[in-house]
Amino acid sequence: MIQVKEFVDSDSSLAANKANEFLATIKEEQFISISYGTLLKSKPDKSEYQRGAILIVYKTLHNTGD
């Protein structure tokens, strides 16, 4: 099955760090692609700040017992 995992910058963590931690848990043959983008978030005072977002597309492994 194909899965997409999303990581977004927060006040306490960076998307890149979380994405790297996740990538370390999957096998190379599971990896399909990675995409990076940024988005602007508005604060109540009308100012804006930028957040990074990373999408990782990967295959899940199934143990069929064969």
C-alpha positions, 0 to 999 in steps of 0.5 A: 500500500502507498502511504503519505506522511506529512511533517510541518514545522511547529513552534517546538520542532522542525519538519526536517528533523521529524522527516529525517527521524521517520526516514531512518525507520523505513527501508530504502526500497519503501521510499518513493519520493519526497516533496518540500514546500512552505506556507504562510500562517497568519497571526491574530495581529495580522503579521505572518510567519513561514512554516516548512512542510515535507511530504514523504511518499512510501510503501508499507511492508506487508507480511503475508506469511509466505 
